[in-house]
Amino acid sequence: MTGTDFQRGPGGPAIILVEPQLGENIGMVARAMANFGLSELRLVNPRDGWPSEKARAAASRADHVIDAVKVFDDLASALADLNFVFATTARQRDGFKAVRGPVEAGRVLRARHGMGQRTGILFGRERFGLYNDEVGLADEIVTFPVDPDFSSLNIAQAALLMSYEWMKSGLEDETKTNFTGPQMKPASKEELHGLFAYLEGALEARGYFRPAPKKPKMVDNLRAVLTRAGFAEPELKVLRGIISSLDRFSPAMPRGDGSPGDDPRRLPAAARAGKAEADRQAHKPMGDDEDAPPLGAKGTDND
């Protein structure tokens, strides 16, 4: 997996679902497992039997998990070969079992895996979870820090949370991501000062610095805003391009010489041609009127 030291392979905790009801939920659990490198899924007495095409469809190409599913008639058989098991629950249970959060549980599983132990995570039914005697078959409890007034998680959500914590516990750097943003060279002071000068000139042409006595303070504020961002070189080029495109006034047509739209350079080609022809006709000397009848022709004073 690019950007991490994680690679999918055998091992990791088995995910055990007790009497899952819907094939779609089983498939979504398989997908969550595959997202974070787990592949061993065990089902205890699934309500609709096994295999399930609905589960395969919901797994969204996590076929390696679906194909390797093991089905058991009872929970004790599903846990028989495991050395250590967490039971997930949102409710406080009677008993003497240690209770951990998902982050700590992920690290415990990783440590035991490193010692060669086979581990598992136990999930209950969609409607009401695990019975007390089923929790009793586990070694410890893991619970999630959810809103106590709405503590029920979808089984696939719970499986995803634990799968994520399992994978994260094996990363050398837990904050490392699979990909990073572009590495851009910071803009030099020369480039930044060039942008300041260009922007100041464009704003001056537009009459932005008013009243004139306040111009030094306005320039200081403008530079403070632009230097705070810490622009990279490509970002500065984008900004300069934007300012250039907005700079509709120029020394040839400064502010006060009419609307920027009156500048023929800003018009489309066809409009420029029409405007040029209209200007030519408007400024043509009277003697050059091509529509005037020639001297001596009928209809003139010489008639």
N, C-alpha and C positions, 0 to 999 in steps of 0.2 A: 504494500500500500504506500503510494508515494507520499513523502513528507512525514512518515512515522517509521518506527523500527518494528512495526507489527506485520506479521505475515500469517495468513490463514494456514492452519495445519491441524493435525489430530490433537486431542486433549481438550482440556477445559472442562468445566462442570457440565454434567448432564442436566437437561431441563426436563422435569417430570410434571406432567399435567394430570391431575386426578379427576376422572370422570368429566372430561371436557364435553360440552354439549353441541357446539356448532363446528362444522368443518372449516368454516371461514375463519373462526378464531384460531384454530390449530394452524391454518396456513399463515395467518399473520404473525403468530408466534415464531414459526419457522423462518419467515422473512426477517423478523427482528434478530433472531439468532444469527442468521447469515450475515446481516449487516455488521456484526461485531465478532465474527470469527468462530462462533459456536456451531456445532453440527450434530450433537447427540440429543435427540428428542425422544422421550419415553412417554407413552400414553397408558393410563390405567383405566381400563373399561370405558372407552369412549362411547357416548350414548348412541351415536349413529353408525357405529362400526368403523372398520378400517379395511381397505384404503378408502379415501374420499377425494373425489374429483373437485369438490368445492374447496377442499384444503389445498390441493395442488394449484388451483387457479388463484387463490388468495395469497399463496406463497410468492407469487411474482418472480418465477424462475429460480427460487431457492430449492431446486429439485434434488440437490444432493442431500438436503436435510429431510425432505419428504421421503425420498427413497430409502433412507436409513432408519426410519422410524421403527421403534420396537414397541409392541403392545403387550401389556400384562393384565392378568385377571385381578390382581390385588396389589395394594401399595407395598406390602412387605416384600413381595417378589421383585418389584421395581427397584427397591433400595438395597437388595441383598448384597450386591457386589461393591457397594460404595463404602468409603471409610468415614466420610463426613458430609452431612446434609444440613442446609438451611431450609427452614419453612417460612414462607412469606405470609404475613397476616397484617391486617389493619387494626385488629382488636387486641386489647390486652388479654392475656391468657393466664390462668392459674398455673402454678408450677415454678420450677427453679431454673428454667433455661435462661441463658444469657440472651439479651436483646441488643441487636446492633442496627445501625443505619446502613444504607446501601454502599456508601463509600468505604466504611470500615469492613463491611462484609466482602466487598470485592477484593480488598487487600488480604483478608483472611483466606479466601479461596485461592488467591494467587500463591500465598506462602505455602499452603498445604499442597497445592499442585506441584510446587517446586520441590517438595519433599517426597514426591512420588505417590501421594495419596489420590484416590479417586473421589471426586466430590460431586455434589448435586444440589439443585435448587428446586424446591417443591412449591407448586402452585395449585390452589384449590379451584373449586367449581366457579363458573361465571356468576352464579346467583348468590352463593353464600360462603364461598371459600372452603376452608378445611375444617373438619371436625376436630375436637380436642384430642381424641385418641390418635388422629393422623399427625397432628402437630407433635404429639408425644414420641413419634418415631424419628423425628429429626433431632439433631444435636443442639442447634441454636435457632433463634428467631431473627428474621430481618424484617423491618418495617420501614415504611417511607414517610418522610415528613410532609404529610398532606393536610389539608384543611379538615379538622375533626368533624365538621358539619357536613362534609362531602368527601368521605375517605375512600369510597369504592373506586378501584381502578379496573379498567378493562384488562383482561388477562394478558393480551398482547402488549399493552402499555407497561404492565408490571415486568413482563419478560424482557422488554426492550431496556428498561431502566437497569435491571441487573446485568444484562448482557453488556451494556455500555460500561458499567462499573468494572466488570471483569476485564474488558479490553483495556480500559484506561489504567487499571492497576498494573498492567504489563508494559506500559510505555516508559521509556527512559525519562521523557519530559512530558508531563501530563498536559502542559499548555501548548505543545507543538501541534500544528495543524497540517492537513494533507497538502495544502497549497498555500502560497503567500501572495500578497499584493506585489505589484511591479516595483523593482528596485530602481528608483530614479535619482539621478544626480541632483543635489541641491543647487539652486540657482546661485550664480556668483553675484557679488555686490555690484559689479559693473553692469550685469544684465538687469538687476533690480533698479539701479539708479537710472538706467536707460528707460525702463518702463515708467518711472516717476516723471522723467523729463517729457516723455511722449504724452503721457496722460495730462500733465500740467498744461502743455501746449494746446492739446485738444480742448480742455476745459476753458482755457483762456480765450480761445477763438469763439467759444459759445457764450462768453460772458458769465461764466459760472461764478467767478470770484467777485462777488458783490456783497457789501460795499468794498471798495478797493483797500481801505485800511485793514480789513480783516483777512486779506489774502494770506499773509504769512502764517496765521494761526490755522486757516483752512488747509493750507498745504501740509503743515505739521500733522494735523489730524488725518489727512489722507495717507500720508506716509506711515503713520502709526498703524492704521488699519491694514495696509498692505504688507508691512513687515511682520506683523503678528502671525500671519498664516504660515510662514516658513515655506514658501513656494519652492517646488522643484523646477528644474529647467524647462521640461515640457509643459508644465502648468503655466509658466510665465509666458510661453509662446502662445498658448491658447488665449490668455487674457489680452495679450497685445493684439492678436488677431481680432478679438471681439471689439476692442476699443477702436481699432482701425476701421472696422466695418460701420461703427456708429459715428465715426468722425465725418459727418456730412458737410460741415463747413470747412473752408480752406482759405488761405491767404487771397486766392483769386476771387472768392465769394465769401467774405467774412459775415459775421452775424450783423443783421441790419440790412443786408442786400436782398431781402425777400426770403421766401420759404426755401428750405433745402431742396424741395421738389422742383423749384424753378431752375435749378442747375441742370442744364441739358445732359451733363455726364451721368446723371442719376436716372434718366429716362430709358425705357426699352428702346431697342434699335429702331423699330417702326415709328414709335412716338417721336424719337429724335429727328428722324427724317421729315416727319410731318411738321414739327415745330420749326425746323430749319427752312422748309419751303414757305411756311407762313411768315417767318421773319423776313425772308427774301422778298416776298411780295409786298410786305408792309413798308419796306425801306427802299423799294425800287423807284428811281426817278420817274416823274410823269411822262417824260419824253420817250421812255422805254416801254410804254404800255403796248403790249403785243396785240391787244384787242381793239385799239383805236384804228379807225379807217384811215387809209393813206391820204395824203394831200391830194386834192383834186377829185377825189372820189365822190360819188353821189351821197348826199346827206351831209356834206361839209359846207362851210361858209363860202367855198369857192364854187358852189353849185350854181 
